[in-house]
Amino acid sequence: MLKLSTVPNFEQTASLSQFEKSFATSSDAESASVAFPTTTTDSVFGSSFPTITQTADQNQMLSSIKSLSQQETQRFSYPFLSLGYSQIPSMGFL
């Protein structure tokens, strides 16, 4: 007697959850000053050029939030061939 059955069956389910949060700050402060010497004999007005001053201030902030959810399911089965009158697949002589 020839009998087909669908054992074994294989099923696997996997899931993954991920949460990520990042935060960054950056600050940049710059200052430059140029002063020329002042004497009363250099020019008609009694001094050279005025003092030059420059100031720069820069701030940056970054915030990021990420979320990931993943699910995977695998199913696998294949037929066994049973020969003879055995109830156990592929063991027809028992």
Phi and psi restraints in degrees (value plus and minus 20) as a CYANA .aco file:
   2 LEU   PHI    -129.8   -89.8
   2 LEU   PSI     103.8   143.8
   3 LYS   PHI    -154.3  -114.3
   3 LYS   PSI     114.2   154.2
   4 LEU   PHI    -124.8   -84.8
   4 LEU   PSI     117.7   157.7
   5 SER   PHI    -157.1  -117.1
   5 SER   PSI     142.4   182.4
   6 THR   PHI    -130.9   -90.9
   6 THR   PSI      25.6    65.6
   7 VAL   PHI    -134.2   -94.2
   7 VAL   PSI     127.8   167.8
   8 PRO   PHI    -105.0   -65.0
   8 PRO   PSI     136.9   176.9
   9 ASN   PHI    -130.0   -90.0
   9 ASN   PSI     122.5   162.5
  10 PHE   PHI    -148.4  -108.4
  10 PHE   PSI     110.4   150.4
  11 GLU   PHI    -161.0  -121.0
  11 GLU   PSI     113.0   153.0
  12 GLN   PHI    -157.2  -117.2
  12 GLN   PSI     113.4   153.4
  13 THR   PHI    -145.0  -105.0
  13 THR   PSI     109.2   149.2
  14 ALA   PHI    -148.3  -108.3
  14 ALA   PSI     125.4   165.4
  15 SER   PHI    -157.7  -117.7
  15 SER   PSI     130.7   170.7
  16 LEU   PHI    -158.4  -118.4
  16 LEU   PSI     109.8   149.8
  17 SER   PHI    -146.3  -106.3
  17 SER   PSI     114.1   154.1
  18 GLN   PHI    -157.8  -117.8
  18 GLN   PSI     118.3   158.3
  19 PHE   PHI    -152.1  -112.1
  19 PHE   PSI     110.2   150.2
  20 GLU   PHI    -155.7  -115.7
  20 GLU   PSI     113.8   153.8
  21 LYS   PHI    -153.9  -113.9
  21 LYS   PSI     111.5   151.5
  22 SER   PHI    -153.0  -113.0
  22 SER   PSI     130.2   170.2
  23 PHE   PHI    -165.2  -125.2
  23 PHE   PSI     112.5   152.5
  24 ALA   PHI    -162.7  -122.7
  24 ALA   PSI     122.8   162.8
  25 THR   PHI    -149.7  -109.7
  25 THR   PSI     131.5   171.5
  26 SER   PHI    -162.3  -122.3
  26 SER   PSI     118.8   158.8
  27 SER   PHI    -155.1  -115.1
  27 SER   PSI     115.8   155.8
  28 ASP   PHI    -155.6  -115.6
  28 ASP   PSI      97.2   137.2
  29 ALA   PHI    -141.0  -101.0
  29 ALA   PSI     103.0   143.0
  30 GLU   PHI    -147.7  -107.7
  30 GLU   PSI     126.8   166.8
  31 SER   PHI    -165.3  -125.3
  31 SER   PSI     117.3   157.3
  32 ALA   PHI    -156.4  -116.4
  32 ALA   PSI     120.3   160.3
  33 SER   PHI    -161.4  -121.4
  33 SER   PSI     110.8   150.8
  34 VAL   PHI    -144.3  -104.3
  34 VAL   PSI     104.4   144.4
  35 ALA   PHI    -146.7  -106.7
  35 ALA   PSI     103.1   143.1
  36 PHE   PHI    -108.4   -68.4
  36 PHE   PSI     128.4   168.4
  37 PRO   PHI     -84.2   -44.2
  37 PRO   PSI     123.0   163.0
  38 THR   PHI    -130.6   -90.6
  38 THR   PSI     103.4   143.4
  39 THR   PHI    -156.0  -116.0
  39 THR   PSI     136.8   176.8
  40 THR   PHI    -102.1   -62.1
  40 THR   PSI     -30.4     9.6
  41 THR   PHI    -121.6   -81.6
  41 THR   PSI     -25.1    14.9
  42 ASP   PHI     -97.2   -57.2
  42 ASP   PSI     -51.8   -11.8
  43 SER   PHI    -164.2  -124.2
  43 SER   PSI     154.8   194.8
  44 VAL   PHI     -90.9   -50.9
  44 VAL   PSI     -50.2   -10.2
  45 PHE   PHI    -106.9   -66.9
  45 PHE   PSI     -25.0    15.0
  46 GLY   PHI      77.0   117.0
  46 GLY   PSI     -26.3    13.7
  47 SER   PHI    -172.2  -132.2
  47 SER   PSI     144.2   184.2
  48 SER   PHI    -100.3   -60.3
  48 SER   PSI    -142.7  -102.7
  49 PHE   PHI    -115.2   -75.2
  49 PHE   PSI     138.1   178.1
  50 PRO   PHI     -91.4   -51.4
  50 PRO   PSI     145.4   185.4
  51 THR   PHI     -89.4   -49.4
  51 THR   PSI     115.2   155.2
  52 ILE   PHI    -127.5   -87.5
  52 ILE   PSI     105.4   145.4
  53 THR   PHI    -150.0  -110.0
  53 THR   PSI     115.8   155.8
  54 GLN   PHI    -153.5  -113.5
  54 GLN   PSI     115.0   155.0
  55 THR   PHI    -151.0  -111.0
  55 THR   PSI     113.2   153.2
  56 ALA   PHI    -150.0  -110.0
  56 ALA   PSI     113.2   153.2
  57 ASP   PHI    -152.4  -112.4
  57 ASP   PSI     103.1   143.1
  58 GLN   PHI    -153.3  -113.3
  58 GLN   PSI     111.6   151.6
  59 ASN   PHI    -149.1  -109.1
  59 ASN   PSI     119.3   159.3
  60 GLN   PHI    -153.7  -113.7
  60 GLN   PSI     126.0   166.0
  61 MET   PHI    -158.3  -118.3
  61 MET   PSI     116.5   156.5
  62 LEU   PHI    -151.3  -111.3
  62 LEU   PSI     112.0   152.0
  63 SER   PHI    -155.2  -115.2
  63 SER   PSI     114.3   154.3
  64 SER   PHI    -160.2  -120.2
  64 SER   PSI     117.4   157.4
  65 ILE   PHI    -149.8  -109.8
  65 ILE   PSI     108.4   148.4
  66 LYS   PHI    -147.9  -107.9
  66 LYS   PSI     122.2   162.2
  67 SER   PHI    -155.0  -115.0
  67 SER   PSI     117.3   157.3
  68 LEU   PHI    -157.1  -117.1
  68 LEU   PSI     113.3   153.3
  69 SER   PHI    -153.8  -113.8
  69 SER   PSI     106.8   146.8
  70 GLN   PHI    -155.3  -115.3
  70 GLN   PSI     117.7   157.7
  71 GLN   PHI    -154.3  -114.3
  71 GLN   PSI     119.0   159.0
  72 GLU   PHI    -158.6  -118.6
  72 GLU   PSI     115.2   155.2
  73 THR   PHI    -149.0  -109.0
  73 THR   PSI     112.7   152.7
  74 GLN   PHI    -143.2  -103.2
  74 GLN   PSI     115.5   155.5
  75 ARG   PHI    -151.4  -111.4
  75 ARG   PSI     118.5   158.5
  76 PHE   PHI    -168.8  -128.8
  76 PHE   PSI     112.8   152.8
  77 SER   PHI    -173.1  -133.1
  77 SER   PSI     134.1   174.1
  78 TYR   PHI    -168.0  -128.0
  78 TYR   PSI     130.7   170.7
  79 PRO   PHI     -97.9   -57.9
  79 PRO   PSI     122.1   162.1
  80 PHE   PHI    -120.6   -80.6
  80 PHE   PSI     127.0   167.0
  81 LEU   PHI    -125.5   -85.5
  81 LEU   PSI     102.8   142.8
  82 SER   PHI    -129.1   -89.1
  82 SER   PSI     107.4   147.4
  83 LEU   PHI    -123.1   -83.1
  83 LEU   PSI     119.0   159.0
  84 GLY   PHI      66.2   106.2
  84 GLY   PSI    -175.8  -135.8
  85 TYR   PHI    -124.7   -84.7
  85 TYR   PSI      -4.7    35.3
  86 SER   PHI     -96.3   -56.3
  86 SER   PSI     125.6   165.6
  87 GLN   PHI    -102.8   -62.8
  87 GLN   PSI     -36.0     4.0
  88 ILE   PHI    -110.0   -70.0
  88 ILE   PSI     101.6   141.6
  89 PRO   PHI     -78.6   -38.6
  89 PRO   PSI     120.9   160.9
  90 SER   PHI      43.6    83.6
  90 SER   PSI      -7.1    32.9
  91 MET   PHI    -140.8  -100.8
  91 MET   PSI      38.3    78.3
  92 GLY   PHI     -88.2   -48.2
  92 GLY   PSI     -35.0     5.0
  93 PHE   PHI    -115.8   -75.8
  93 PHE   PSI     -16.5    23.5
